[in-house]
Amino acid sequence: MQDGDVHIWRCELDTDTDPALLRRFAALLDENEQRRHRRFIHARDRHRFLSSHAFLRLVLSQYAPVAPEAWRFITNADGKPFVAGPRGQRAPLFNLSHSGSVALLALSMAPCEIGVDIEQHRESRRFHALAQRNFAPSEALTLAGLRGSSLVRQFYDLWSLKESFVKARGLGLRLPLDGFWFDQDAGCGRLLFDVAPVCETCPAAWSFCSYRLAGGYSAALAITHPLDRAPIWFDARPWIEWRLVEVPMRGRTRRITAN
């Protein structure tokens, strides 16, 4: 991977539940991950956590001569993880997200902030209320005029964009969702991005991509690095052949421009 590249890996978490394979996955996790894995009450949630964290380790090992179980992680004060070891080994910056049965992992070798988010579409009668409470006024106003499937798609497109930015900043709940916004520019069809002073960042420093994925998902990437080349997508099937294969991106892609 070159410094200017961004790779996005997609993984179906529910594909295989073979007990022997899951034991191999469990052996990859460190003590903290195993402790978190045991906390889940429901078997499906335990399985998805295990598969997504094994997926992370297996993918990282595609970029460095490090065994999947040897990776070590630290988190900042707000819980964003970073590679901490093995010492002296260069590794990509990464961000992991999962929703429903799909996990996404974004990686870059560039010195940057990077975030990825995926959201499974779910019907709700509360989209407008959620937007009024959590989004910037201009975003809530845009959604107020929508109904039905258009509302569902646009809500999750916007939610995933906002979450990708929050995850890239790594500030958790300290970053208010109404402190930054994405607006449709009717004149050129672009989505524009801007922030309030509370965000303490320059909008022009950010690049975004928005995606709609098969199966009813919205996803987004946020990164403080120019996207001179479109992110490269890969499909991960570690439990089939324990190797990862590049695939063409399926779904709609949008580029977002700073205001």
DRENPA-3360 file (N, C-alpha, C; in nm, 2 decimals, always signed):
BEGIN
1 = MQDGDVHI = +0.08/-0.12/+0.00/+0.00/+0.00/+0.00/+0.09/+0.12/+0.00 ~ +0.06/+0.22/-0.09/+0.13/+0.35/-0.09/+0.07/+0.44/+0.01 ~ +0.15/+0.54/+0.05/+0.10/+0.63/+0.15/-0.03/+0.70/+0.12 ~ -0.05/+0.73/-0.01/-0.17/+0.80/-0.05/-0.29/+0.71/-0.07 ~ -0.28/+0.58/-0.05/-0.39/+0.49/-0.08/-0.47/+0.47/+0.05 ~ -0.60/+0.44/+0.03/-0.69/+0.40/+0.13/-0.75/+0.27/+0.09 ~ -0.74/+0.17/+0.18/-0.81/+0.04/+0.15/-0.92/+0.02/+0.25 ~ -1.03/-0.03/+0.19/-1.15/-0.06/+0.27/-1.18/-0.21/+0.25;
9 = WRCELDTD = -1.19/-0.28/+0.36/-1.21/-0.42/+0.36/-1.35/-0.45/+0.41 ~ -1.42/-0.54/+0.35/-1.56/-0.57/+0.38/-1.56/-0.72/+0.42 ~ -1.63/-0.75/+0.53/-1.64/-0.89/+0.58/-1.78/-0.92/+0.62 ~ -1.83/-1.03/+0.57/-1.96/-1.09/+0.62/-1.93/-1.17/+0.74 ~ -1.99/-1.13/+0.86/-1.96/-1.19/+0.99/-2.03/-1.32/+1.01 ~ -2.14/-1.34/+0.95/-2.22/-1.46/+0.98/-2.21/-1.57/+0.88 ~ -2.10/-1.57/+0.80/-2.09/-1.67/+0.69/-2.06/-1.81/+0.75 ~ -1.98/-1.82/+0.85/-1.94/-1.95/+0.90/-1.94/-1.95/+1.05;
17 = TDPALLRR = -1.99/-2.06/+1.11/-2.00/-2.08/+1.25/-1.93/-2.21/+1.29 ~ -1.84/-2.26/+1.21/-1.77/-2.38/+1.24/-1.70/-2.37/+1.38 ~ -1.73/-2.46/+1.48/-1.66/-2.44/+1.61/-1.51/-2.45/+1.61 ~ -1.45/-2.53/+1.52/-1.31/-2.54/+1.51/-1.25/-2.41/+1.46 ~ -1.32/-2.35/+1.37/-1.27/-2.22/+1.31/-1.28/-2.11/+1.42 ~ -1.39/-2.11/+1.49/-1.41/-2.01/+1.60/-1.31/-2.02/+1.71 ~ -1.27/-2.14/+1.74/-1.16/-2.16/+1.83/-1.03/-2.10/+1.78 ~ -1.00/-2.11/+1.65/-0.88/-2.05/+1.60/-0.89/-1.90/+1.61;
25 = FAALLDEN = -1.01/-1.85/+1.58/-1.03/-1.70/+1.59/-1.01/-1.66/+1.74 ~ -1.06/-1.73/+1.83/-1.05/-1.69/+1.97/-0.90/-1.69/+2.02 ~ -0.82/-1.78/+1.96/-0.68/-1.79/+2.00/-0.60/-1.67/+1.95 ~ -0.66/-1.59/+1.85/-0.59/-1.47/+1.80/-0.61/-1.35/+1.89 ~ -0.71/-1.35/+1.98/-0.74/-1.23/+2.05/-0.65/-1.22/+2.18 ~ -0.63/-1.10/+2.22/-0.55/-1.07/+2.34/-0.65/-1.08/+2.46 ~ -0.59/-1.07/+2.58/-0.67/-1.09/+2.70/-0.78/-0.99/+2.71 ~ -0.76/-0.86/+2.67/-0.87/-0.76/+2.68/-0.98/-0.80/+2.58;
33 = EQRRHRRF = -0.95/-0.84/+2.46/-1.05/-0.87/+2.36/-1.13/-1.00/+2.41 ~ -1.06/-1.09/+2.47/-1.13/-1.21/+2.52/-1.22/-1.18/+2.63 ~ -1.18/-1.08/+2.72/-1.27/-1.04/+2.83/-1.39/-0.97/+2.77 ~ -1.38/-0.88/+2.67/-1.49/-0.82/+2.61/-1.58/-0.92/+2.54 ~ -1.52/-1.02/+2.48/-1.60/-1.12/+2.41/-1.69/-1.19/+2.50 ~ -1.64/-1.22/+2.62/-1.72/-1.30/+2.72/-1.83/-1.22/+2.78 ~ -1.83/-1.09/+2.77/-1.93/-1.01/+2.83/-2.06/-1.01/+2.75 ~ -2.06/-1.05/+2.63/-2.18/-1.05/+2.55/-2.28/-1.16/+2.59;
41 = IHARDRHR = -2.40/-1.12/+2.61/-2.50/-1.21/+2.65/-2.55/-1.30/+2.54 ~ -2.58/-1.24/+2.42/-2.63/-1.32/+2.31/-2.53/-1.38/+2.23 ~ -2.55/-1.50/+2.18/-2.45/-1.58/+2.10/-2.42/-1.51/+1.97 ~ -2.52/-1.45/+1.91/-2.49/-1.38/+1.78/-2.40/-1.26/+1.80 ~ -2.42/-1.19/+1.91/-2.33/-1.07/+1.94/-2.19/-1.12/+1.97 ~ -2.17/-1.23/+2.04/-2.04/-1.28/+2.07/-1.97/-1.32/+1.94 ~ -2.05/-1.39/+1.86/-1.99/-1.44/+1.73/-1.94/-1.32/+1.64 ~ -2.02/-1.22/+1.63/-1.99/-1.10/+1.55/-1.87/-1.03/+1.61;
49 = FLSSHAFL = -1.86/-1.01/+1.74/-1.74/-0.95/+1.80/-1.62/-1.03/+1.77 ~ -1.63/-1.16/+1.79/-1.51/-1.25/+1.76/-1.47/-1.24/+1.62 ~ -1.56/-1.26/+1.53/-1.53/-1.26/+1.38/-1.47/-1.12/+1.34 ~ -1.52/-1.01/+1.39/-1.48/-0.88/+1.35/-1.34/-0.85/+1.40 ~ -1.30/-0.90/+1.52/-1.17/-0.87/+1.57/-1.07/-0.97/+1.52 ~ -1.11/-1.09/+1.48/-1.01/-1.18/+1.41/-0.99/-1.12/+1.27 ~ -1.09/-1.07/+1.21/-1.08/-1.01/+1.08/-0.98/-0.89/+1.08 ~ -0.99/-0.81/+1.18/-0.90/-0.70/+1.20/-0.75/-0.75/+1.20;
57 = RLVLSQYA = -0.73/-0.85/+1.28/-0.59/-0.90/+1.30/-0.54/-0.96/+1.17 ~ -0.63/-1.04/+1.11/-0.59/-1.10/+0.98/-0.55/-1.00/+0.87 ~ -0.63/-0.90/+0.87/-0.61/-0.80/+0.76/-0.48/-0.72/+0.79 ~ -0.46/-0.68/+0.92/-0.33/-0.61/+0.95/-0.21/-0.69/+0.91 ~ -0.22/-0.82/+0.92/-0.11/-0.91/+0.89/-0.09/-0.92/+0.74 ~ -0.18/-0.87/+0.66/-0.16/-0.86/+0.51/-0.06/-0.75/+0.48 ~ -0.04/-0.65/+0.57/+0.04/-0.54/+0.55/+0.18/-0.54/+0.62 ~ +0.20/-0.63/+0.70/+0.33/-0.64/+0.78/+0.36/-0.78/+0.81;
65 = PVAPEAWR = +0.49/-0.82/+0.82/+0.52/-0.96/+0.86/+0.50/-0.99/+1.01 ~ +0.38/-0.98/+1.05/+0.34/-1.00/+1.19/+0.23/-1.10/+1.20 ~ +0.25/-1.20/+1.29/+0.14/-1.30/+1.31/+0.01/-1.23/+1.36 ~ -0.10/-1.27/+1.32/-0.23/-1.20/+1.36/-0.24/-1.19/+1.51 ~ -0.20/-1.29/+1.59/-0.21/-1.29/+1.73/-0.11/-1.20/+1.80 ~ -0.01/-1.15/+1.73/+0.10/-1.07/+1.78/+0.07/-0.92/+1.79 ~ -0.04/-0.88/+1.72/-0.07/-0.74/+1.72/-0.11/-0.69/+1.86 ~ -0.07/-0.57/+1.90/-0.11/-0.52/+2.03/-0.17/-0.38/+2.01;
73 = FITNADGK = -0.27/-0.35/+2.09/-0.35/-0.23/+2.06/-0.35/-0.14/+2.19 ~ -0.36/-0.01/+2.17/-0.39/+0.08/+2.28/-0.51/+0.17/+2.24 ~ -0.58/+0.23/+2.33/-0.69/+0.32/+2.30/-0.66/+0.46/+2.36 ~ -0.71/+0.56/+2.30/-0.70/+0.69/+2.36/-0.80/+0.71/+2.47 ~ -0.81/+0.83/+2.53/-0.90/+0.85/+2.64/-1.05/+0.83/+2.60 ~ -1.08/+0.84/+2.48/-1.22/+0.82/+2.43/-1.25/+0.69/+2.37 ~ -1.15/+0.60/+2.37/-1.17/+0.46/+2.33/-1.13/+0.43/+2.19 ~ -1.07/+0.52/+2.11/-1.03/+0.49/+1.97/-0.90/+0.41/+1.98;
81 = PFVAGPRG = -0.90/+0.29/+1.91/-0.78/+0.20/+1.91/-0.68/+0.24/+1.81 ~ -0.56/+0.21/+1.85/-0.44/+0.22/+1.76/-0.35/+0.10/+1.78 ~ -0.27/+0.07/+1.67/-0.17/-0.03/+1.69/-0.06/+0.02/+1.78 ~ -0.02/-0.07/+1.88/+0.09/-0.03/+1.97/+0.20/-0.13/+1.96 ~ +0.19/-0.23/+1.89/+0.30/-0.33/+1.88/+0.27/-0.44/+1.78 ~ +0.37/-0.51/+1.74/+0.51/-0.52/+1.80/+0.59/-0.39/+1.78 ~ +0.68/-0.36/+1.87/+0.76/-0.24/+1.87/+0.85/-0.24/+1.75 ~ +0.85/-0.12/+1.68/+0.94/-0.10/+1.57/+0.87/-0.15/+1.44;
89 = QRAPLFNL = +0.75/-0.20/+1.44/+0.69/-0.25/+1.32/+0.59/-0.14/+1.27 ~ +0.61/-0.09/+1.15/+0.52/+0.00/+1.09/+0.39/-0.07/+1.05 ~ +0.28/-0.01/+1.09/+0.15/-0.06/+1.06/+0.05/+0.05/+1.01 ~ -0.05/+0.01/+0.94/-0.15/+0.11/+0.89/-0.23/+0.17/+1.01 ~ -0.27/+0.30/+0.99/-0.37/+0.35/+1.08/-0.50/+0.29/+1.03 ~ -0.59/+0.26/+1.12/-0.71/+0.18/+1.09/-0.83/+0.23/+1.16 ~ -0.95/+0.20/+1.11/-1.07/+0.21/+1.19/-1.17/+0.10/+1.15 ~ -1.24/+0.05/+1.25/-1.32/-0.07/+1.23/-1.47/-0.03/+1.26;
97 = SHSGSVAL = -1.56/-0.08/+1.19/-1.70/-0.06/+1.22/-1.78/-0.18/+1.17 ~ -1.89/-0.21/+1.25/-1.98/-0.32/+1.20/-2.12/-0.28/+1.24 ~ -2.21/-0.33/+1.16/-2.36/-0.31/+1.18/-2.42/-0.43/+1.11 ~ -2.52/-0.49/+1.18/-2.59/-0.61/+1.13/-2.48/-0.71/+1.11 ~ -2.47/-0.78/+1.00/-2.38/-0.89/+0.97/-2.26/-0.85/+0.89 ~ -2.23/-0.72/+0.88/-2.12/-0.67/+0.79/-2.03/-0.58/+0.87 ~ -1.90/-0.61/+0.85/-1.79/-0.53/+0.91/-1.71/-0.46/+0.80 ~ -1.67/-0.34/+0.83/-1.58/-0.26/+0.74/-1.46/-0.22/+0.82;
105 = LALSMAPC = -1.35/-0.23/+0.75/-1.22/-0.19/+0.81/-1.15/-0.10/+0.70 ~ -1.12/+0.03/+0.75/-1.05/+0.12/+0.66/-0.91/+0.14/+0.71 ~ -0.81/+0.14/+0.62/-0.67/+0.15/+0.65/-0.60/+0.25/+0.56 ~ -0.50/+0.31/+0.62/-0.41/+0.40/+0.54/-0.27/+0.41/+0.61 ~ -0.17/+0.41/+0.52/-0.03/+0.43/+0.57/+0.00/+0.58/+0.59 ~ -0.08/+0.67/+0.54/-0.05/+0.81/+0.55/-0.07/+0.86/+0.69 ~ +0.01/+0.96/+0.74/-0.02/+1.02/+0.87/-0.15/+1.10/+0.86 ~ -0.25/+1.05/+0.92/-0.39/+1.11/+0.91/-0.48/+1.06/+1.02;
113 = EIGVDIEQ = -0.59/+1.13/+1.02/-0.71/+1.08/+1.10/-0.80/+1.01/+1.00 ~ -0.85/+0.89/+1.04/-0.93/+0.81/+0.95/-1.04/+0.75/+1.03 ~ -1.16/+0.75/+0.97/-1.28/+0.69/+1.03/-1.37/+0.62/+0.93 ~ -1.43/+0.51/+0.96/-1.52/+0.45/+0.87/-1.65/+0.41/+0.95 ~ -1.76/+0.41/+0.89/-1.89/+0.37/+0.96/-1.98/+0.30/+0.86 ~ -2.05/+0.20/+0.91/-2.15/+0.13/+0.83/-2.28/+0.13/+0.92 ~ -2.39/+0.15/+0.85/-2.52/+0.14/+0.92/-2.62/+0.06/+0.84 ~ -2.68/-0.04/+0.91/-2.78/-0.12/+0.85/-2.91/-0.04/+0.85;
121 = HRESRRFH = -2.98/-0.04/+0.73/-3.11/+0.03/+0.73/-3.21/-0.04/+0.81 ~ -3.28/+0.04/+0.89/-3.39/-0.02/+0.97/-3.50/+0.08/+0.97 ~ -3.63/+0.03/+0.96/-3.74/+0.12/+0.95/-3.77/+0.18/+1.09 ~ -3.81/+0.30/+1.10/-3.84/+0.37/+1.22/-3.94/+0.48/+1.20 ~ -4.02/+0.51/+1.30/-4.11/+0.63/+1.29/-4.05/+0.75/+1.36 ~ -3.92/+0.74/+1.40/-3.86/+0.84/+1.48/-3.75/+0.91/+1.40 ~ -3.73/+0.89/+1.27/-3.62/+0.95/+1.20/-3.62/+1.11/+1.21 ~ -3.74/+1.17/+1.20/-3.74/+1.31/+1.20/-3.71/+1.36/+1.34;
129 = ALAQRNFA = -3.76/+1.30/+1.45/-3.73/+1.34/+1.58/-3.58/+1.32/+1.62 ~ -3.52/+1.21/+1.57/-3.38/+1.18/+1.59/-3.30/+1.29/+1.52 ~ -3.34/+1.33/+1.40/-3.26/+1.43/+1.33/-3.27/+1.57/+1.40 ~ -3.39/+1.60/+1.45/-3.41/+1.73/+1.52/-3.32/+1.73/+1.65 ~ -3.31/+1.62/+1.71/-3.23/+1.61/+1.84/-3.08/+1.60/+1.82 ~ -3.04/+1.54/+1.71/-2.90/+1.51/+1.70/-2.82/+1.58/+1.58 ~ -2.89/+1.62/+1.48/-2.83/+1.68/+1.36/-2.83/+1.83/+1.37 ~ -2.75/+1.89/+1.28/-2.75/+2.03/+1.26/-2.88/+2.07/+1.20;
137 = PSEALTLA = -2.93/+2.20/+1.22/-3.06/+2.24/+1.17/-3.08/+2.22/+1.02 ~ -2.98/+2.25/+0.94/-2.99/+2.24/+0.80/-3.01/+2.09/+0.76 ~ -2.94/+2.00/+0.83/-2.96/+1.86/+0.80/-3.10/+1.81/+0.84 ~ -3.15/+1.85/+0.95/-3.28/+1.81/+0.99/-3.39/+1.87/+0.90 ~ -3.37/+1.99/+0.85/-3.46/+2.05/+0.75/-3.46/+1.97/+0.62 ~ -3.35/+1.93/+0.58/-3.34/+1.85/+0.45/-3.42/+1.72/+0.47 ~ -3.41/+1.65/+0.58/-3.48/+1.52/+0.61/-3.63/+1.55/+0.63 ~ -3.67/+1.66/+0.68/-3.81/+1.69/+0.71/-3.90/+1.68/+0.59;
145 = GLRGSSLV = -3.84/+1.70/+0.47/-3.93/+1.69/+0.35/-3.93/+1.56/+0.29 ~ -3.87/+1.45/+0.35/-3.86/+1.32/+0.30/-3.96/+1.22/+0.37 ~ -4.00/+1.12/+0.30/-4.08/+1.02/+0.36/-4.04/+0.88/+0.30 ~ -4.09/+0.78/+0.36/-4.07/+0.64/+0.31/-3.93/+0.60/+0.29 ~ -3.90/+0.53/+0.18/-3.77/+0.47/+0.15/-3.66/+0.58/+0.13 ~ -3.70/+0.70/+0.07/-3.61/+0.81/+0.06/-3.56/+0.86/+0.19 ~ -3.65/+0.87/+0.29/-3.61/+0.91/+0.42/-3.51/+0.82/+0.48 ~ -3.54/+0.69/+0.47/-3.46/+0.58/+0.53/-3.32/+0.59/+0.48;
153 = RQFYDLWS = -3.31/+0.60/+0.34/-3.18/+0.60/+0.28/-3.10/+0.73/+0.31 ~ -3.17/+0.84/+0.31/-3.10/+0.97/+0.33/-3.06/+0.98/+0.48 ~ -3.14/+0.93/+0.57/-3.11/+0.94/+0.71/-2.98/+0.86/+0.74 ~ -2.97/+0.73/+0.69/-2.86/+0.65/+0.72/-2.73/+0.70/+0.64 ~ -2.75/+0.75/+0.52/-2.64/+0.81/+0.45/-2.58/+0.92/+0.54 ~ -2.66/+1.01/+0.59/-2.61/+1.12/+0.67/-2.56/+1.07/+0.80 ~ -2.62/+0.98/+0.87/-2.58/+0.92/+0.99/-2.44/+0.86/+0.98 ~ -2.42/+0.78/+0.87/-2.29/+0.72/+0.85/-2.18/+0.82/+0.83;
161 = LKESFVKA = -2.21/+0.93/+0.75/-2.11/+1.03/+0.73/-2.07/+1.10/+0.86 ~ -2.17/+1.13/+0.94/-2.14/+1.20/+1.07/-2.06/+1.11/+1.16 ~ -2.10/+0.98/+1.17/-2.03/+0.89/+1.25/-1.88/+0.86/+1.20 ~ -1.86/+0.86/+1.07/-1.73/+0.84/+1.02/-1.64/+0.96/+1.07 ~ -1.69/+1.08/+1.07/-1.61/+1.20/+1.11/-1.58/+1.19/+1.26 ~ -1.69/+1.15/+1.34/-1.67/+1.14/+1.48/-1.56/+1.03/+1.51 ~ -1.57/+0.92/+1.44/-1.47/+0.81/+1.47/-1.33/+0.85/+1.42 ~ -1.32/+0.93/+1.32/-1.19/+0.97/+1.27/-1.13/+1.07/+1.37;
169 = RGLGLRLP = -1.21/+1.16/+1.43/-1.15/+1.25/+1.53/-1.12/+1.18/+1.66 ~ -1.18/+1.07/+1.69/-1.15/+0.99/+1.81/-1.18/+1.06/+1.94 ~ -1.29/+1.15/+1.94/-1.33/+1.23/+2.05/-1.45/+1.18/+2.12 ~ -1.52/+1.07/+2.06/-1.64/+1.01/+2.12/-1.75/+1.12/+2.14 ~ -1.81/+1.11/+2.26/-1.93/+1.20/+2.29/-1.89/+1.34/+2.31 ~ -1.76/+1.37/+2.32/-1.72/+1.51/+2.33/-1.73/+1.59/+2.20 ~ -1.76/+1.52/+2.09/-1.78/+1.59/+1.97/-1.93/+1.60/+1.94 ~ -2.00/+1.71/+1.95/-2.14/+1.72/+1.93/-2.18/+1.69/+1.78;
177 = LDGFWFDQ = -2.28/+1.61/+1.76/-2.33/+1.58/+1.62/-2.38/+1.70/+1.55 ~ -2.43/+1.80/+1.62/-2.48/+1.92/+1.56/-2.37/+2.03/+1.54 ~ -2.25/+1.99/+1.57/-2.14/+2.09/+1.55/-2.07/+2.08/+1.42 ~ -2.12/+2.00/+1.33/-2.07/+1.99/+1.19/-2.18/+1.94/+1.10 ~ -2.18/+1.97/+0.97/-2.29/+1.93/+0.89/-2.25/+1.91/+0.75 ~ -2.34/+1.84/+0.68/-2.32/+1.81/+0.53/-2.45/+1.87/+0.47 ~ -2.43/+1.95/+0.36/-2.54/+2.01/+0.30/-2.54/+1.98/+0.15 ~ -2.65/+1.96/+0.09/-2.66/+1.94/-0.05/-2.66/+2.07/-0.13;
185 = DAGCGRLL = -2.56/+2.08/-0.22/-2.55/+2.20/-0.31/-2.64/+2.18/-0.43 ~ -2.76/+2.24/-0.43/-2.85/+2.21/-0.54/-2.79/+2.26/-0.68 ~ -2.70/+2.35/-0.68/-2.65/+2.40/-0.80/-2.55/+2.31/-0.87 ~ -2.48/+2.22/-0.79/-2.38/+2.14/-0.85/-2.40/+1.99/-0.82 ~ -2.49/+1.96/-0.73/-2.52/+1.82/-0.69/-2.42/+1.76/-0.60 ~ -2.33/+1.85/-0.54/-2.23/+1.80/-0.45/-2.28/+1.81/-0.30 ~ -2.22/+1.73/-0.22/-2.24/+1.75/-0.07/-2.13/+1.83/-0.02 ~ -2.17/+1.94/+0.06/-2.07/+2.03/+0.11/-2.05/+2.00/+0.26;
193 = FDVAPVCE = -1.93/+2.02/+0.32/-1.90/+1.99/+0.46/-1.86/+2.11/+0.52 ~ -1.91/+2.14/+0.64/-1.86/+2.25/+0.72/-1.87/+2.22/+0.87 ~ -1.80/+2.30/+0.95/-1.80/+2.27/+1.10/-1.81/+2.40/+1.18 ~ -1.86/+2.39/+1.30/-1.86/+2.50/+1.40/-1.72/+2.50/+1.47 ~ -1.69/+2.62/+1.53/-1.56/+2.63/+1.60/-1.54/+2.52/+1.70 ~ -1.64/+2.47/+1.76/-1.63/+2.37/+1.87/-1.55/+2.24/+1.82 ~ -1.56/+2.22/+1.69/-1.49/+2.10/+1.63/-1.34/+2.11/+1.62 ~ -1.29/+2.24/+1.62/-1.14/+2.26/+1.62/-1.07/+2.19/+1.51;
201 = TCPAAWSF = -1.13/+2.20/+1.39/-1.06/+2.14/+1.27/-1.10/+2.22/+1.15 ~ -1.02/+2.21/+1.05/-1.04/+2.29/+0.92/-1.12/+2.20/+0.83 ~ -1.24/+2.24/+0.78/-1.31/+2.16/+0.68/-1.23/+2.12/+0.56 ~ -1.15/+2.21/+0.51/-1.07/+2.18/+0.39/-0.97/+2.07/+0.41 ~ -0.94/+2.03/+0.53/-0.84/+1.92/+0.56/-0.91/+1.78/+0.54 ~ -1.04/+1.78/+0.52/-1.11/+1.65/+0.52/-1.15/+1.61/+0.38 ~ -1.14/+1.48/+0.36/-1.20/+1.41/+0.24/-1.30/+1.31/+0.29 ~ -1.41/+1.29/+0.22/-1.52/+1.20/+0.25/-1.56/+1.12/+0.13;
209 = CSYRLAGG = -1.60/+1.00/+0.15/-1.68/+0.92/+0.05/-1.80/+0.86/+0.12 ~ -1.91/+0.86/+0.05/-2.03/+0.80/+0.10/-2.07/+0.68/+0.00 ~ -2.12/+0.57/+0.06/-2.15/+0.45/-0.02/-2.29/+0.40/+0.02 ~ -2.36/+0.34/-0.07/-2.47/+0.25/-0.04/-2.44/+0.11/-0.09 ~ -2.44/+0.02/+0.01/-2.40/-0.12/-0.02/-2.52/-0.21/-0.03 ~ -2.50/-0.32/-0.10/-2.60/-0.42/-0.12/-2.65/-0.47/+0.01 ~ -2.78/-0.51/+0.02/-2.83/-0.56/+0.15/-2.89/-0.46/+0.24 ~ -2.89/-0.33/+0.19/-2.95/-0.23/+0.28/-2.86/-0.17/+0.38;
217 = YSAALAIT = -2.75/-0.12/+0.33/-2.65/-0.06/+0.42/-2.60/+0.08/+0.36 ~ -2.58/+0.17/+0.45/-2.51/+0.30/+0.41/-2.37/+0.29/+0.48 ~ -2.27/+0.35/+0.42/-2.13/+0.35/+0.47/-2.07/+0.48/+0.43 ~ -1.96/+0.52/+0.51/-1.89/+0.64/+0.48/-1.75/+0.63/+0.53 ~ -1.66/+0.70/+0.46/-1.52/+0.71/+0.50/-1.49/+0.86/+0.52 ~ -1.41/+0.89/+0.63/-1.36/+1.03/+0.66/-1.21/+1.02/+0.68 ~ -1.14/+1.11/+0.62/-0.99/+1.10/+0.63/-0.93/+1.24/+0.61 ~ -0.83/+1.27/+0.69/-0.76/+1.40/+0.67/-0.64/+1.38/+0.58;
225 = HPLDRAPI = -0.67/+1.34/+0.45/-0.57/+1.32/+0.35/-0.64/+1.33/+0.22 ~ -0.58/+1.39/+0.12/-0.64/+1.40/-0.01/-0.67/+1.27/-0.07 ~ -0.78/+1.25/-0.13/-0.82/+1.12/-0.20/-0.79/+1.14/-0.34 ~ -0.66/+1.14/-0.38/-0.62/+1.15/-0.52/-0.66/+1.03/-0.60 ~ -0.67/+0.91/-0.53/-0.72/+0.79/-0.59/-0.84/+0.74/-0.51 ~ -0.94/+0.68/-0.57/-1.06/+0.63/-0.50/-1.01/+0.52/-0.41 ~ -1.07/+0.51/-0.29/-1.04/+0.39/-0.20/-1.06/+0.26/-0.27 ~ -0.97/+0.17/-0.25/-0.97/+0.03/-0.30/-1.05/-0.06/-0.21;
233 = WFDARPWI = -1.14/-0.13/-0.26/-1.22/-0.22/-0.18/-1.18/-0.36/-0.19 ~ -1.18/-0.44/-0.08/-1.15/-0.58/-0.07/-1.26/-0.65/+0.00 ~ -1.27/-0.78/-0.04/-1.37/-0.87/+0.03/-1.29/-0.97/+0.10 ~ -1.31/-0.98/+0.23/-1.23/-1.07/+0.32/-1.31/-1.20/+0.35 ~ -1.25/-1.31/+0.32/-1.31/-1.44/+0.35/-1.20/-1.53/+0.42 ~ -1.16/-1.48/+0.54/-1.05/-1.55/+0.61/-1.09/-1.70/+0.65 ~ -1.21/-1.72/+0.67/-1.25/-1.86/+0.71/-1.26/-1.96/+0.60 ~ -1.25/-1.91/+0.47/-1.26/-2.00/+0.36/-1.12/-2.04/+0.32;
241 = EWRLVEVP = -1.03/-1.94/+0.29/-0.90/-1.98/+0.24/-0.79/-1.90/+0.32 ~ -0.83/-1.82/+0.42/-0.74/-1.75/+0.50/-0.65/-1.66/+0.41 ~ -0.71/-1.60/+0.31/-0.65/-1.50/+0.23/-0.75/-1.40/+0.19 ~ -0.71/-1.28/+0.14/-0.80/-1.17/+0.11/-0.79/-1.13/-0.03 ~ -0.90/-1.11/-0.10/-0.91/-1.09/-0.24/-0.97/-0.96/-0.27 ~ -0.91/-0.88/-0.36/-0.97/-0.75/-0.40/-1.09/-0.78/-0.49 ~ -1.19/-0.70/-0.46/-1.32/-0.70/-0.54/-1.36/-0.56/-0.59 ~ -1.43/-0.55/-0.70/-1.48/-0.42/-0.74/-1.58/-0.37/-0.63;
249 = MRGRTRRI = -1.59/-0.24/-0.61/-1.69/-0.18/-0.52/-1.82/-0.19/-0.59 ~ -1.92/-0.24/-0.51/-2.06/-0.25/-0.56/-2.14/-0.15/-0.47 ~ -2.22/-0.07/-0.54/-2.30/+0.03/-0.47/-2.27/+0.17/-0.52 ~ -2.33/+0.27/-0.46/-2.32/+0.41/-0.51/-2.21/+0.47/-0.42 ~ -2.13/+0.55/-0.49/-2.02/+0.63/-0.43/-2.04/+0.77/-0.45 ~ -2.02/+0.85/-0.35/-2.03/+1.00/-0.36/-1.91/+1.06/-0.29 ~ -1.85/+1.16/-0.35/-1.74/+1.24/-0.30/-1.80/+1.37/-0.23 ~ -1.75/+1.41/-0.12/-1.79/+1.52/-0.05/-1.69/+1.63/-0.05;
257 = TAN = -1.73/+1.75/-0.06/-1.64/+1.87/-0.08/-1.65/+1.96/+0.04 ~ -1.54/+2.01/+0.09/-1.54/+2.11/+0.20/-1.60/+2.24/+0.15 ~ -1.68/+2.30/+0.24/-1.75/+2.42/+0.20/-1.65/+2.54/+0.22;
% end
